[in-house]
Amino acid sequence: MAFNSFDANRPRAGAYTKGAYFGAHKAIYMNRLQKNQKSQKHSASSQHPLSQTASLYFSRLMRPTEVAEVTKDYPDQVRKLIAGHWTLCGDVSAQMFRLLQESRADQLPTRLTGFRSSDGFGYGVVTHQVGGHQHRSVLCLYDPSVREFLQATAKDRLYFLLGNDDGDEAALLRSPLKPVEFIPLLAMSPDASEEQQRKAVFELPAIAATLSDARQVPSLHGCQPVEQVSVSLLLPGILGETLRTAMRNAARK
C-alpha cells in the first residue's frame, strides 16, 4: 500500500510520570476484559509475514468527561493527573512494559506522523519507543471523535495509558507533543460522509498490517534498530458494536 506521509516532529523526550503505575484495577481498554476473561492480544505475525515481531491491540480514546468515571477506582495520583484531560489508551508487549518501568523521563522519545492511504484516507500515528521496542497508536483521521480530539489538542493536555499485555498494570505518560504539531493531522481530517467512512473501514486490515512492519517508522533512538512493535488501533465510531465484537473475536484466533 502506498502512503503520502509527513513527520510532524523530530523524536522528543517523553514525560514519563514516575510512580503512576497501577495494578489490580478495573480495566478501561477494549482489550482489557474483566471477569476472568483473557486479554485480547493478536499476534500480527500469524497473519502477516512482514510482522514477525509485532502484536496488534485495540485502543480507546477517552474524552475528559469519561476519565473521572472510568478511573474512579485508580490511585489518587493517577486520577488527579489525568482528570479533565483527553487520554489515549493502548497496550504494549510485556517486554516493552518492563522497559517502561525501568526507564527514566528523558529516555522515552515520541513521534507524531500522518499519512494518506492510496485510497485517500488519512491516518495519524503516535509512536513511543524504549530500547528497541516501539508502540504505535493509530488514529483514523476521518472518524468524527478523532477530529474532535484533534481540535481539543489546541488547548488541552494529552495523556497516554499503556497497559501491560501480561497483566493488569498500566503506565501513565504525559504527552510531550505541542498543540501546533497536531495541526497537520487536523488538516488531513476533513468531514467524511458515512458512506466514505464505511468504505475506509475495509482498508483497516491493510493499515494494521503495514504499521506492524518494524520498518515503517524509523527508530527514535538513532542507531538502535526497531526490534519489536506493538500497534494499538483505535477503531472508528462508524463500526457498530456488533462489528466491533466480531473483530475482537477474530483477533483472538
Buried (B, 14 or more C-beta within 10 A) or exposed (E): EEBEEEBBBEBBEBBBBEEBBBEEBEBBBBBBEEEEEEBBBBBBBEBBEBBBBBBBBBBBBBEBEBBEEBBEEBBEBBBEBBEEBBBBBBBBBBBBBBBBBEBEBEBBBBBBBBBBBEEEBBBBBBBBBBBBBBBBBBBBBBBBBBBEBBEBBEEEBBBBBBBBBBEBBBBBBBBBBEBEBBBBBBEBBEEBEEEBBEBBBEBBBBBBBBBBBBEBBBBBBEEEEBEBBBBBBBBBBBBEEEEBEEBBEEBEE
